[in-house]
């Protein structure tokens, strides 16, 4: 019985998610009915566009294209701050 527990424990450990660094790319294209004044502030525009897209299509939004891609990259390509975060997550209980 003790042997079964160890085996089960090892299987559980190997099934834990691996933390890594990824380059992520999202391509969204949609038509949106919106106030022209919003178009001048890039940060506000991006926030509004993502909010509108996440809420789904309605009479003000017409989705045309949505693509997402993520690719693992070497941790050395990430900033020092991101590398420290990866180390913290790996050292956290329950993550390899």
C-alpha positions in Angstrom: 0.0 0.0 0.0 2.8 2.5 0.8 4.3 1.7 -2.6 1.0 2.6 -4.3 1.0 5.9 -2.6 4.5 6.8 -3.7 3.7 5.8 -7.3 0.5 7.8 -7.2 2.4 10.8 -5.7 5.1 10.6 -8.4 2.4 10.5 -11.1 0.7 13.5 -9.6 4.0 15.4 -9.5 4.8 14.7 -13.2 1.3 15.9 -14.1 1.9 19.4 -12.7 2.0 22.2 -15.2 5.3 23.6 -16.3 5.8 27.3 -16.1 7.6 28.9 -19.0 8.0 32.1 -21.0 6.0 32.6 -24.2 5.7 35.1 -27.0 2.0 35.6 -27.6 0.5 37.2 -30.6 -3.2 38.1 -31.2 -4.7 39.3 -34.4 -8.2 40.7 -34.1 -10.1 42.5 -36.8 -13.6 43.7 -36.3 -15.9 46.6 -37.1 -17.0 48.7 -34.2 -19.5 51.6 -33.9 -17.7 54.0 -31.6 -17.3 57.7 -30.8 -14.5 59.4 -32.9 -13.0 61.1 -29.8 -11.9 57.7 -28.5 -9.7 57.1 -31.6 -7.1 59.7 -30.4 -6.1 58.0 -27.1 -4.3 54.7 -28.0 -4.5 53.2 -24.5 -8.2 54.0 -24.0 -8.9 52.7 -27.5 -7.1 49.4 -27.0 -8.9 49.0 -23.6 -12.3 49.7 -25.2 -11.6 47.4 -28.2 -10.6 44.5 -26.0 -13.6 45.0 -23.8 -15.9 45.1 -26.7 -14.4 42.0 -28.3 -14.5 40.0 -25.1 -18.2 40.9 -24.6 -19.0 39.3 -28.0 -20.8 40.5 -31.1 -23.8 42.8 -30.8 -25.3 45.6 -32.8 -22.1 47.7 -32.3 -19.5 45.0 -33.0 -18.9 42.9 -36.1 -16.1 40.4 -35.7 -14.1 39.7 -38.9 -11.0 37.8 -37.8 -9.6 36.4 -34.5 -6.3 34.5 -34.4 -4.0 33.7 -31.4 -0.6 32.1 -31.3 1.8 31.4 -28.4 5.3 30.1 -28.8 7.7 29.1 -26.0 10.9 31.1 -25.9 14.2 30.7 -24.0 14.0 32.2 -20.5 17.2 34.1 -21.3 15.2 36.1 -23.8 12.9 37.4 -21.1 13.6 40.4 -18.9 15.2 39.8 -15.5 11.9 40.6 -13.8 10.1 37.9 -15.8 12.8 35.4 -15.1 12.5 36.1 -11.4 8.7 35.6 -11.6 9.2 32.2 -13.4 11.6 31.1 -10.6 9.0 32.2 -7.9 6.2 30.3 -9.6 8.3 27.2 -10.0 9.3 27.4 -6.3 5.7 27.9 -5.2 4.0 24.8 -3.8 2.4 22.7 -6.4 4.4 23.9 -9.5 7.5 22.3 -10.9 
